[in-house]
Each structure stands twice: as structure tokens, then as C-alpha cells.
Amino acid sequence: MSNFHSNFLRTAAALALLLTTALGTGCAASGPYVRPTDPSQTKYVQTPAGEGTPQVSFGGGPPDAWWTLLGSTEIDRLVSLALQNNQSIAGAQAHLAAARERIRAARGALYPQVDAAVDAQRTRFGATVLGPLAKDFPLFSAYAAGPMVSYDFDLFGGTRSRVEVAAATAQYESSRLEAVALSVSGNVVIEALRIAALRAQIRVAQGIVADDGHMLALIRAAREAGAVSEMDVLSAQSQADHDRTLLPPLQQELSVARDALSSLVGAPPSDWTAPDVNLDDLKLAQHLPVALPSELVHRRPDIDAAEAQLHAASATVGIATADLYPHLTLSAAIGEQGLLGGGPSETAWNVLGGLTAPIFHGGTLTAERRAAQDEYRAALAAYRQTVVDAFSQVADTLQALGNDAESLSTQRRALESASASLALTRDAYAAGNAGYVQVLDAQRLHQQAQLGEVQANSQRYVDAVKLFLAAGGRVELPRT
């Protein structure tokens, strides 16, 4: 036991000397990550919104279930169904789970590593070991078996930086999952609005065709009475045939929109029918919640993802820096040793401390550190550009809503004028004071005004959705 204690003390003293030497060669490899400062901007656009534009309420941003601001129970159900069944979301969730497991894997290197070791060897000693007796010493087979423990002191934070990279990668995957969910919810609402707009346009087109049929019947009756020429009948028939061509393209677009919505909710079109959403049932609030610029950088998943990549790049610099400094490791083994041919076995142990320090690697280590620093600067530039792009998207949607309000107001005035003009022209035609060409012109203007009013109204809702997505809308995924 005295030999054991003396050997152990000598080993401990040597390790203490190695540790003191290593700590004296430098300081920590890299400092802690510092996130970029929040932007100082207080607004997104320079000019105020036009008359009729919904007012913007700056603050924390839209609610998590931002689509409820449209006041449609059908849209609420569609988004809920998509968040549960969309396969892109399922894939992003699996990527996040894998990234979180890699954090646990990286943290394992912070603890002592324990392995089982078994060695077997067949040996003949030479004269260097036994001298003249070597020729008389027989061949023998020996074994050693037992646990082995090793530990890296991580003096300069290389392992901790790897854990930091894994954590930043998991944050990136978390932000990516939120971005996928936000994109899915936004696409569901936009496709539902597209379906509603197409159904409204189809109703307008069907009404136009019905009016054409009624007008054609009146003209034919007038022709039989000799009040009009055959030219008027042919013109009316041509107009009716032309207006019928409006329906097939709209119906095809409606089928495509329904199929796209089916894909978003994770169901094949043959097994699921998209519910009908009516534009008239939607309500757009006059006060739209928008996050302040300083808050937007904490809410948008693309900005969060860019920051996570910046964090990972910073930690990678720490890994490359730690590689420039010494590594101190301690290993110990204990186990049974004996001859394979039989005989008594004994317990043996050993403790080994090691210090490795880079001296010459042909410039590899310093070049890798400079490369990591360059990658960090690239990630910082990408982060800043992502923030600028986000602000531009919010500005675009705010300006679009202002233009939408003006467009809708103009289309409604045009529809009122066209409706009045068409009614007067038809009365004049019935009284014989106008020709059918005038009726056709009035009809075309009325048709264009009807379709334009539907399109302007639906575009206003689409741009409101884009504002919610750009201005800090979030999605809370259902728990599984």
C-alpha cells in the first residue's frame, strides 16, 4: 500500500504541474456570444397611410393565432387541420428533435468517459529485456480486462464551444419549424381567400351569363315583332357566347386552389373536400396589430434563424481558437491481469495524465481560425440583411393596404356608375332610343366593374394576411 500511495502522490503532483503550466500559457479561447443590438427605427414607412387604410396599432404584434383576426370559423378550422397534418411541419419537427439530441450528445463530452477494455497478447521477450535468459524464457499469452476512465479538462473551452454550436443549431431548427408552420398557416389562409374570390367571380360570371340569356330572349322577341334587325340578334348571341367563356378558366383556377389547399392540410384531393369560404363573411378590423421594429427582430422566425446561425458561427470561432492551445487529459484503468494458460490473476491499475500543445501544423490551425472569423462576419452580414428585408416586407404590405383601400373605393364607385349606366341604356334600348351596340358597351363596363370589385376586395384581405405574416405573426403548434 505504501508503494501505491507514493505512486499516486507522484502522479497527482505531476498532473498539478501540467495543469499549472497549461493555465499559464493563455486565457479562455473566446468570450461569450453577444447578440446584435436591437434596431433603433420606430417606423417602417416614411409617408402615412392613405384615407380608408386600416389603422396600424404598434406594439407586441399580431396574436399567435393571427388568422382569427379575419373572423372566419371556416379558416380557423382549416388552419388547425393543416397544423396537425401538414408533412412539412412534421419533417421540421423531426429535424428539431434530432438537433436537441445532438445537444445531449455534445454535453456528454463534458463528463468523464468510461469504457470497457480487454487486451490479449502473445509475447516472447528478447535479450534487451532479459539478457542471456531470454532464450530460456518460454512464449506466453496474457490478458488484461477492466474499465477505463478518461477525462478532458477542456481548459480553453473547445468542448463547451461544441455544445454551444449544437445548442445554436437546435435554435435554428426551432426557428425553422416556426417559419414552416407560419408559412403553412399563411398559405392555407391565402388559398382559402383565393377560393372565396374565385367563387365570387364565378357567381358574377354566372349572373352575367343569365343576364345575357334574358337580354337575348328580349331581342329575339323584338326581332319577331320586326322592331330590331337580325344584326342585333347575332350581336346578342355573340356576346352571350363570349361571356360563357369566362366560366371554364375560373372553374379551373378554383379546382387548382382547392387541390393546393388539400395538399396543405395533408390530404389527397380524392379523400377531402375543401370547405367554401365566402368573402362576405370576412371582416377586416380597422386596427391591425403590428410589432415595433425593436420587437419584430424577436418575433420573426427568419430573423431568429439568422441569429442562431450567427451564434453557431461565433462558437465555431471558439472551437478553432481552443485548438491553438494545449489539451490536458487524464486517463485511468483498473482490471484483472493474468495468463491465458491459467494461473492466478491480479488486480492492476494505472493513471496517466497527458498534455498536448500544438507547435507546428503548417499554418493549418491559424488558417482555420481566420476562416471561422470570416464565416462569423458573413453570418453577421446575413443577419443584418435579413432584418432589412423583414422591414422592407412590412413596409411593402403597409403600402399595399393603402393602395388596396384606394383601389377598392375606386372599383366600388365604378361599379355604381356602371350599374346606373347599364340600367339607363337598357331602358333607352327598350324605348327605341339606343342601339344594341350601346347596350353591349354598357354591359362590358358593368362586367369589368363587377369583377374588379371582387378582385380588389379579395386582394385587400390577401395583403392583410401578408402584413400579419411579415409584422410578427406567430403560430402555436398543437402539442403531440
C-alpha positions as CSV (number, residue, x, y, z in Angstrom):
1,M,0.0,0.0,0.0
2,S,2.9,2.3,0.7
3,N,4.1,1.9,-2.9
4,F,0.6,2.6,-4.2
5,H,0.3,5.8,-2.1
6,S,3.7,7.1,-3.2
7,N,3.0,6.4,-6.9
8,F,-0.4,8.0,-6.6
9,L,1.0,11.1,-5.0
10,R,3.8,11.4,-7.6
11,T,1.2,11.1,-10.3
12,A,-1.1,13.8,-8.7
13,A,1.9,16.1,-8.3
14,A,2.8,15.7,-12.0
15,L,-0.7,16.4,-13.1
16,A,-0.9,19.5,-10.9
17,L,2.4,20.8,-12.5
18,L,1.0,20.1,-16.0
19,L,-2.3,21.9,-15.2
20,T,-0.4,24.9,-13.8
21,T,1.8,25.1,-16.9
22,A,-1.2,24.9,-19.2
23,L,-3.2,27.6,-17.4
24,G,-0.2,29.9,-17.5
25,T,0.0,29.7,-21.3
26,G,-3.1,31.7,-22.1
27,C,-6.6,32.7,-21.3
28,A,-10.1,31.5,-22.3
29,A,-10.3,30.7,-26.0
30,S,-13.2,33.1,-26.8
31,G,-15.7,35.3,-25.0
32,P,-19.4,34.6,-24.6
33,Y,-21.7,35.3,-27.5
34,V,-23.3,38.7,-27.6
35,R,-26.4,39.1,-29.7
36,P,-26.7,42.1,-32.0
37,T,-28.3,45.2,-30.6
38,D,-32.0,45.9,-31.4
39,P,-32.7,48.3,-34.2
40,S,-33.3,52.0,-33.4
41,Q,-36.1,52.5,-36.0
42,T,-39.5,53.4,-34.8
43,K,-41.5,53.2,-38.1
44,Y,-41.5,51.2,-41.3
45,V,-42.6,53.8,-43.9
46,Q,-41.9,57.5,-44.3
47,T,-45.3,58.5,-45.6
48,P,-48.5,58.0,-43.6
49,A,-51.2,55.6,-44.9
50,G,-53.9,57.0,-47.2
51,E,-57.5,57.5,-46.4
52,G,-59.5,54.3,-45.9
53,T,-56.4,52.3,-44.9
54,P,-56.9,50.2,-41.7
55,Q,-55.1,51.9,-38.8
56,V,-51.9,50.2,-37.5
57,S,-51.6,49.6,-33.8
58,F,-47.9,49.3,-33.0
59,G,-46.9,47.1,-30.1
60,G,-46.2,43.5,-29.5
61,G,-47.5,42.3,-32.9
62,P,-50.4,40.1,-34.0
63,P,-51.6,37.3,-31.7
64,D,-50.3,33.8,-32.1
65,A,-53.5,32.7,-33.9
66,W,-53.3,35.7,-36.2
67,W,-55.8,34.3,-38.7
68,T,-58.6,34.7,-36.2
69,L,-58.4,38.4,-37.0
70,L,-60.3,37.6,-40.2
71,G,-63.3,36.4,-38.2
72,S,-63.9,33.2,-40.2
73,T,-64.6,29.9,-38.4
74,E,-64.0,28.0,-41.6
75,I,-60.5,29.5,-41.9
76,D,-59.9,28.7,-38.2
77,R,-60.7,25.0,-38.8
78,L,-58.6,24.8,-42.0
79,V,-55.5,26.2,-40.3
80,S,-56.0,23.9,-37.3
81,L,-56.3,20.9,-39.6
82,A,-53.1,21.9,-41.5
83,L,-51.1,22.5,-38.4
84,Q,-51.9,18.9,-37.3
85,N,-51.4,17.1,-40.6
86,N,-49.0,19.0,-42.8
87,Q,-46.0,16.8,-43.6
88,S,-43.6,19.7,-44.0
89,I,-44.3,20.6,-40.4
90,A,-43.8,17.0,-39.3
91,G,-40.4,16.9,-41.1
92,A,-39.3,20.2,-39.4
93,Q,-40.4,18.8,-36.0
94,A,-38.2,15.7,-36.6
95,H,-35.2,17.9,-37.5
96,L,-35.7,19.8,-34.3
97,A,-35.9,16.6,-32.2
98,A,-32.6,15.4,-33.8
99,A,-30.9,18.7,-33.1
100,R,-31.9,18.5,-29.5
101,E,-30.5,15.0,-29.2
102,R,-27.2,16.4,-30.6
103,I,-27.1,18.8,-27.7
104,R,-27.2,15.9,-25.3
105,A,-24.5,14.1,-27.3
106,A,-22.2,17.2,-27.2
107,R,-22.7,17.7,-23.5
108,G,-21.6,14.1,-22.9
109,A,-18.0,15.1,-23.7
110,L,-18.1,17.4,-20.6
111,Y,-18.1,14.3,-18.3
112,P,-15.6,11.5,-17.7
113,Q,-15.8,8.8,-20.4
114,V,-15.9,5.2,-19.1
115,D,-15.2,2.3,-21.5
116,A,-14.6,-1.4,-21.1
117,A,-11.2,-2.6,-22.4
118,V,-10.0,-6.2,-23.0
119,D,-6.4,-6.9,-24.2
120,A,-4.8,-10.2,-25.1
121,Q,-1.3,-10.7,-26.3
122,R,1.2,-13.4,-27.1
123,T,4.8,-12.4,-26.2
124,R,8.4,-13.6,-26.3
125,F,10.9,-11.4,-24.5
126,G,14.1,-10.6,-26.2
127,A,17.6,-10.1,-24.9
128,T,17.0,-6.4,-24.4
129,V,14.6,-7.3,-21.6
130,L,16.0,-10.5,-20.1
131,G,19.6,-10.7,-21.5
132,P,21.0,-14.1,-21.7
133,L,18.0,-15.7,-20.1
134,A,15.7,-14.6,-22.9
135,K,16.4,-17.8,-24.9
136,D,15.2,-19.9,-22.0
137,F,12.1,-17.9,-21.3
138,P,9.1,-19.5,-23.0
139,L,6.4,-17.9,-25.1
140,F,3.4,-16.9,-23.1
141,S,-0.1,-15.4,-23.6
142,A,-1.5,-12.8,-21.3
143,Y,-4.7,-10.8,-20.9
144,A,-6.0,-7.7,-19.2
145,A,-9.6,-6.7,-18.7
146,G,-11.4,-3.9,-16.9
147,P,-12.9,-0.5,-17.1
148,M,-11.0,2.6,-18.4
149,V,-11.8,6.2,-17.5
150,S,-10.7,9.3,-19.4
151,Y,-11.4,12.9,-18.9
152,D,-10.6,16.0,-21.0
153,F,-10.2,19.1,-18.7
154,D,-11.4,21.4,-21.6
155,L,-9.1,24.2,-20.4
156,F,-9.8,26.5,-23.2
157,G,-13.5,25.8,-23.9
158,G,-13.3,23.7,-27.1
159,T,-15.9,21.2,-25.8
160,R,-18.1,23.9,-24.4
161,S,-18.0,25.7,-27.7
162,R,-19.1,22.5,-29.4
163,V,-22.0,22.3,-27.0
164,E,-22.8,25.9,-27.9
165,V,-22.8,25.1,-31.6
166,A,-25.2,22.2,-31.0
167,A,-27.5,24.5,-29.0
168,A,-27.4,27.2,-31.7
169,T,-28.2,24.6,-34.3
170,A,-31.2,23.4,-32.3
171,Q,-32.3,27.0,-32.0
172,Y,-32.0,27.3,-35.8
173,E,-34.2,24.2,-36.3
174,S,-36.7,25.6,-33.8
175,S,-36.9,28.8,-35.7
176,R,-37.1,26.9,-39.0
177,L,-40.0,24.9,-37.6
178,E,-41.8,28.1,-36.6
179,A,-41.1,29.5,-40.1
180,V,-42.5,26.4,-41.8
181,A,-45.6,26.5,-39.5
182,L,-46.1,30.2,-40.2
183,S,-45.7,29.6,-44.0
184,V,-48.2,26.8,-43.9
185,S,-50.8,28.8,-42.0
186,G,-50.3,31.8,-44.3
187,N,-50.6,29.6,-47.5
188,V,-53.8,28.0,-46.1
189,V,-55.4,31.3,-45.5
190,I,-54.3,32.7,-48.8
191,E,-55.6,29.7,-50.7
192,A,-58.9,29.9,-48.8
193,L,-59.2,33.6,-49.8
194,R,-58.3,32.7,-53.3
195,I,-61.1,30.1,-53.3
196,A,-63.5,32.7,-51.9
197,A,-62.5,35.2,-54.6
198,L,-62.9,32.7,-57.4
199,R,-66.3,31.6,-56.2
200,A,-67.4,35.2,-56.0
201,Q,-66.1,35.8,-59.6
202,I,-67.9,32.7,-60.8
203,R,-71.1,34.0,-59.3
204,V,-70.6,37.3,-61.1
205,A,-69.8,35.4,-64.4
206,Q,-72.9,33.2,-63.9
207,G,-75.0,36.4,-63.3
208,I,-73.6,37.9,-66.5
209,V,-74.5,34.8,-68.5
210,A,-78.0,34.8,-67.0
211,D,-78.4,38.5,-67.9
212,D,-77.2,37.7,-71.4
213,G,-79.8,35.0,-71.8
214,H,-82.5,37.4,-70.6
215,M,-81.4,40.1,-73.0
216,L,-81.1,37.6,-75.9
217,A,-84.7,36.5,-75.3
218,L,-85.9,40.1,-75.3
219,I,-84.0,40.9,-78.6
220,R,-85.4,37.8,-80.3
221,A,-88.9,38.8,-79.3
222,A,-88.2,42.2,-80.7
223,R,-86.9,40.7,-83.9
224,E,-90.1,38.6,-84.3
225,A,-92.0,41.8,-83.9
226,G,-89.8,43.5,-86.5
227,A,-88.5,46.1,-84.1
228,V,-84.9,45.2,-84.5
229,S,-82.6,43.7,-87.2
230,E,-81.1,40.3,-87.3
231,M,-77.8,42.0,-86.7
232,D,-78.9,42.8,-83.2
233,V,-79.8,39.2,-82.5
234,L,-76.4,38.0,-83.8
235,S,-74.6,40.6,-81.7
236,A,-76.5,39.5,-78.6
237,Q,-75.8,35.8,-79.3
238,S,-72.1,36.6,-79.8
239,Q,-72.0,38.5,-76.5
240,A,-73.7,35.6,-74.7
241,D,-71.3,33.1,-76.2
242,H,-68.3,35.2,-75.3
243,D,-69.4,35.7,-71.7
244,R,-69.8,31.9,-71.3
245,T,-66.0,31.6,-71.9
246,L,-65.4,33.4,-68.6
247,L,-66.5,30.4,-66.6
248,P,-64.2,27.5,-67.6
249,P,-60.9,29.3,-66.7
250,L,-62.3,30.4,-63.4
251,Q,-63.6,26.9,-62.6
252,Q,-60.1,25.5,-63.5
253,E,-58.4,28.0,-61.1
254,L,-60.9,27.1,-58.4
255,S,-60.0,23.4,-58.8
256,V,-56.3,24.2,-58.6
257,A,-56.8,26.3,-55.5
258,R,-58.8,23.5,-53.8
259,D,-56.2,20.9,-54.7
260,A,-53.5,23.2,-53.3
261,L,-55.4,23.6,-50.1
262,S,-55.9,19.8,-49.9
263,S,-52.1,19.4,-50.1
264,L,-51.6,21.9,-47.3
265,V,-53.9,20.1,-44.9
266,G,-52.1,16.8,-45.7
267,A,-55.0,15.0,-47.5
268,P,-55.3,13.8,-51.1
269,P,-58.0,15.6,-53.2
270,S,-59.8,12.4,-53.7
271,D,-60.4,12.0,-50.0
272,W,-61.1,15.5,-48.8
273,T,-63.3,18.4,-50.0
274,A,-62.3,21.9,-49.3
275,P,-65.0,23.9,-47.4
276,D,-66.3,27.0,-49.1
277,V,-65.3,30.4,-47.7
278,N,-67.3,33.5,-48.5
279,L,-65.7,36.9,-48.9
280,D,-68.9,38.5,-47.5
281,D,-68.4,36.6,-44.2
282,L,-64.9,38.1,-43.6
283,K,-64.3,41.1,-41.5
284,L,-61.1,43.2,-41.6
285,A,-60.5,45.2,-38.4
286,Q,-59.8,48.8,-38.7
287,H,-56.9,48.4,-36.2
288,L,-54.2,45.9,-37.3
289,P,-51.6,44.9,-34.7
290,V,-48.0,45.3,-35.9
291,A,-44.8,44.7,-33.9
292,L,-42.5,47.6,-33.4
293,P,-39.1,47.3,-35.3
294,S,-37.3,46.6,-32.0
295,E,-39.8,43.8,-31.2
296,L,-40.0,42.4,-34.7
297,V,-36.4,41.1,-34.5
298,H,-37.5,38.9,-31.6
299,R,-40.7,37.6,-33.3
300,R,-39.9,36.8,-36.9
301,P,-38.6,33.2,-37.3
302,D,-36.3,34.1,-40.2
303,I,-34.5,36.6,-38.0
304,D,-34.3,34.2,-35.2
305,A,-32.8,31.6,-37.6
306,A,-30.3,34.1,-38.9
307,E,-29.3,34.9,-35.3
308,A,-28.9,31.2,-34.4
309,Q,-26.6,30.8,-37.4
310,L,-24.6,33.8,-36.2
311,H,-24.4,32.3,-32.7
312,A,-23.1,29.0,-34.2
313,A,-20.5,30.9,-36.2
314,S,-19.3,32.6,-33.0
315,A,-19.0,29.3,-31.2
316,T,-17.1,27.9,-34.2
317,V,-14.5,30.6,-33.7
318,G,-14.2,29.4,-30.1
319,I,-13.5,25.8,-31.3
320,A,-10.9,27.0,-33.7
321,T,-9.3,29.2,-31.1
322,A,-9.2,26.4,-28.5
323,D,-7.4,24.2,-31.0
324,L,-4.5,26.6,-30.8
325,Y,-3.9,25.9,-27.1
326,P,-2.9,22.8,-25.1
327,H,-5.2,20.0,-24.2
328,L,-4.9,18.3,-20.8
329,T,-6.4,14.8,-20.4
330,L,-6.4,12.3,-17.6
331,S,-7.0,8.6,-18.0
332,A,-7.1,5.7,-15.6
333,A,-7.6,2.0,-15.9
334,I,-8.1,-0.8,-13.4
335,G,-8.7,-4.5,-14.1
336,E,-7.6,-8.1,-13.8
337,Q,-4.4,-9.3,-15.5
338,G,-3.2,-12.9,-15.9
339,L,-2.0,-15.6,-18.2
340,L,-4.4,-17.2,-20.7
341,G,-2.9,-20.6,-19.9
342,G,-4.2,-20.4,-16.3
343,G,-2.7,-19.4,-13.0
344,P,-3.6,-16.7,-10.6
345,S,-4.6,-13.3,-11.7
346,E,-4.0,-9.9,-10.1
347,T,-5.7,-6.5,-10.0
348,A,-3.6,-3.9,-11.8
349,W,-4.2,-0.1,-12.3
350,N,-2.6,2.8,-14.0
351,V,-3.2,6.6,-14.1
352,L,-1.9,8.7,-17.0
353,G,-2.0,12.4,-17.5
354,G,-1.2,13.9,-20.9
355,L,-0.7,17.4,-22.1
356,T,-0.5,18.1,-25.9
357,A,0.2,21.5,-27.3
358,P,0.4,22.5,-31.0
359,I,3.8,23.7,-32.1
360,F,3.9,23.4,-35.9
361,H,1.0,22.4,-38.2
362,G,2.0,24.2,-41.3
363,G,-0.4,27.1,-40.6
364,T,-3.5,24.9,-40.6
365,L,-4.8,25.9,-37.2
366,T,-4.4,29.6,-37.6
367,A,-5.9,29.5,-41.1
368,E,-8.9,27.6,-39.7
369,R,-9.4,30.2,-37.0
370,R,-9.2,33.0,-39.6
371,A,-11.7,31.1,-41.8
372,A,-14.1,30.8,-38.8
373,Q,-13.8,34.5,-38.2
374,D,-14.6,35.2,-41.8
375,E,-17.6,32.9,-41.6
376,Y,-18.8,34.8,-38.5
377,R,-18.6,38.1,-40.4
378,A,-20.5,36.6,-43.2
379,A,-23.2,35.4,-40.8
380,L,-23.4,38.8,-39.2
381,A,-23.9,40.4,-42.6
382,A,-26.6,37.8,-43.4
383,Y,-28.4,38.6,-40.1
384,R,-28.3,42.3,-40.8
385,Q,-29.7,41.8,-44.4
386,T,-32.4,39.5,-43.0
387,V,-33.5,42.4,-40.7
388,V,-33.5,44.9,-43.5
389,D,-35.5,42.5,-45.7
390,A,-38.0,42.0,-42.9
391,F,-38.5,45.7,-42.5
392,S,-39.0,46.1,-46.3
393,Q,-41.6,43.4,-46.3
394,V,-43.6,45.2,-43.6
395,A,-43.3,48.5,-45.5
396,D,-44.4,46.8,-48.7
397,T,-47.6,45.3,-47.1
398,L,-48.4,48.6,-45.3
399,Q,-48.2,50.5,-48.6
400,A,-50.1,47.7,-50.4
401,L,-53.0,48.1,-47.9
402,G,-53.1,51.8,-48.6
403,N,-53.3,51.2,-52.3
404,D,-55.9,48.4,-51.8
405,A,-58.1,50.8,-49.9
406,E,-58.0,53.3,-52.8
407,S,-58.4,50.6,-55.4
408,L,-61.5,49.1,-53.6
409,S,-63.1,52.6,-53.2
410,T,-62.5,53.3,-56.9
411,Q,-63.8,50.0,-58.0
412,R,-67.0,50.4,-56.0
413,R,-67.6,53.9,-57.5
414,A,-67.0,52.4,-60.9
415,L,-69.5,49.6,-60.2
416,E,-72.1,52.1,-59.1
417,S,-71.6,54.2,-62.2
418,A,-71.6,51.2,-64.5
419,S,-74.8,49.7,-62.9
420,A,-76.6,53.0,-63.3
421,S,-75.4,53.4,-66.9
422,L,-76.4,49.9,-67.8
423,A,-79.9,50.3,-66.4
424,L,-80.4,53.6,-68.3
425,T,-79.0,52.2,-71.5
426,R,-81.3,49.1,-71.4
427,D,-84.4,51.4,-70.7
428,A,-83.3,53.5,-73.6
429,Y,-82.9,50.5,-75.9
430,A,-86.4,49.2,-74.8
431,A,-87.8,52.6,-75.7
432,G,-86.0,52.6,-79.1
433,N,-83.7,55.5,-78.2
434,A,-80.5,53.5,-78.1
435,G,-78.8,50.8,-80.3
436,Y,-77.7,47.4,-79.1
437,V,-74.1,48.4,-79.5
438,Q,-74.6,50.9,-76.7
439,V,-76.1,48.2,-74.6
440,L,-73.1,45.9,-75.3
441,D,-70.7,48.7,-74.3
442,A,-72.6,49.3,-71.1
443,Q,-72.6,45.6,-70.3
444,R,-68.9,45.3,-70.8
445,L,-68.2,48.1,-68.4
446,H,-70.5,46.7,-65.9
447,Q,-68.9,43.2,-66.1
448,Q,-65.4,44.7,-65.7
449,A,-66.6,46.7,-62.7
450,Q,-68.2,43.7,-61.0
451,L,-65.1,41.5,-61.4
452,G,-62.8,44.4,-60.5
453,E,-64.7,45.0,-57.2
454,V,-64.4,41.3,-56.3
455,Q,-60.7,41.2,-57.1
456,A,-59.9,44.4,-55.2
457,N,-61.8,43.2,-52.2
458,S,-60.1,39.8,-52.1
459,Q,-56.7,41.5,-52.7
460,R,-57.2,43.6,-49.6
461,Y,-57.6,40.5,-47.5
462,V,-54.6,38.9,-49.0
463,D,-52.4,41.9,-48.3
464,A,-53.7,42.0,-44.8
465,V,-52.6,38.4,-44.4
466,K,-49.2,39.2,-45.7
467,L,-49.0,42.0,-43.2
468,F,-49.8,39.7,-40.3
469,L,-47.1,37.3,-41.6
470,A,-44.5,40.0,-42.1
471,A,-45.3,42.1,-39.0
472,G,-44.6,39.4,-36.3
473,G,-47.4,36.9,-36.7
474,R,-46.8,33.6,-34.8
475,V,-48.2,30.1,-34.7
476,E,-48.6,27.9,-31.7
477,L,-48.3,24.3,-32.8
478,P,-50.6,21.7,-31.2
479,R,-48.8,19.5,-28.7
480,T,-48.3,15.9,-29.7
